[in-house]
């Protein structure tokens, strides 16, 4: 029996956010995980579900966890100093931390 409890729009939003954070285009990501660009677009728009195979490839290519893609949550691997720090914050604070880190990374790359 298929579950209808998945929020495909949230999953798509999380994929888009991770793809953009990695600096990838939809075309690049599609080629990297061996799917069509239209499929990436459909995933990001919440128009298509995600297979386990594609989920695994996205995680590997984008360097993120399945928890992040599916639920928008950061994994709780407490070996990571970032996760230890972030575990003390609420969702609003995590969003702010993400903006700060994004600005920092951009300043380092430019």
TANOR-V119177 format. One record per residue. N is the residue number from 1. OMEGA is omega in whole degrees, -180 to 180 (none if undefined). Layout:
N:OMEGA  N:OMEGA
This chain:
1:-180  2:178  3:177  4:-175  5:-179  6:178  7:-176  8:178  9:178  10:178  11:179  12:178  13:-179  14:177  15:-180  16:-179  17:179  18:180  19:-180  20:178  21:178  22:-180  23:-178  24:170  25:175  26:-179  27:-180  28:-179  29:179  30:179  31:-178  32:-178  33:174  34:172  35:178  36:177  37:179  38:179  39:177  40:178  41:179  42:177  43:-177  44:179  45:-179  46:-178  47:-178  48:173  49:-177  50:178  51:178  52:-180  53:180  54:178  55:179  56:-180  57:177  58:180  59:-179  60:-176  61:-177  62:180  63:-180  64:-179  65:174  66:177  67:-179  68:-179  69:-174  70:-172  71:-178  72:-178  73:177  74:180  75:-177  76:175  77:-173  78:173  79:180  80:179  81:178  82:-180  83:177  84:180  85:-177  86:-179  87:-179  88:-175  89:173  90:-175  91:180  92:179  93:177  94:178  95:178  96:179  97:179  98:178  99:180  100:-180  101:178  102:179  103:179  104:-179  105:178  106:180  107:179  108:-176  109:-177  110:none
